[in-house]
Amino acid sequence: MVEGTETKFNTSVLRSTDIAKLTGITPRALRHYLELGLIEEPPREPNGYRIFDASHVVQILRIKLLTESGASLHHVAQILENKGTPSLEDIDIIEKEITRKESVLSQQRAALESLRVNILTKSQSQTAQFDTDVGLLMSEPQLLPAATNELIQDTLNSPDVAALAKNLESNFAALEGQNSITEDAATKLAREFVDFYHVLASQLDSIPQVTHSPIPGFINELRTGRLSPAQSIVWEKFLARIED
């Protein structure tokens, strides 16, 4: 029973809720351990309640220590089959699993920051939304190899290339909402795009060419709903020049 803040147990009859409190796990986790066979199935009382003992407490605490160190439950099961004592090889496996989780956590933080930026720029322009959507496409490993995207991002973040990109984006965004543009102005801006494309390509000449990527087609579809008529004219001129 409970006296003040101290919980007392009848250690001769430990039931599920008792052993969960003693070991600091949830009853749900206890059931999961039992289902996986990580701890021995205890005997039951006539009314069906499980009766745990000290050996079960030790088993659960051992599982808790291993999982808190970073071991997966699958790996814990393998360790328990070997008398519950991890080997140096087990430690190496756990360390690799921690490294994998750290990588996943890093990706989650990057994705969270991307969501934060999107919220802060909720009223961003159609041009900015187009840039965001293109970046989202390029960040998907199924659409573009992660190593290729990383090299592209590193190049775009270099001071010289970033300065060119910022100026080009500013000139292009100025056309948002415009239905028309003079031939000379469109040609001039398209040429700026081509020049930037060649600068970027020269920095990325070590990247293996990506074939059969759907990204160019996706970008072309997206720009019809994002770019103004004037921007589309410039874009078409740019595409025509790099395809020549």
Secondary structure, DSSP 8 states (H G I E B T S, - for coil): -EETTEE---TTSB-HHHHHHHHT--HHHHHHHHHHTSS----B-TTS-B-B-HHHHHHHHHHHHHHHTT--HHHHHHHHHTTT---HHHHHHHHHHHHHHHHHHHHHHHHHHHHHHHHHTTT--HHHHHHHHHHHHHT-TTTS-HHHHHHHHHHHTSHHHHHHHHHHHHHHHTTTT-S---HHHHHHHHHHHHHHHHHHHHHTTTS----S-SHHHHHHHHHHHHS-HHHHHHHHHHHHHHH-
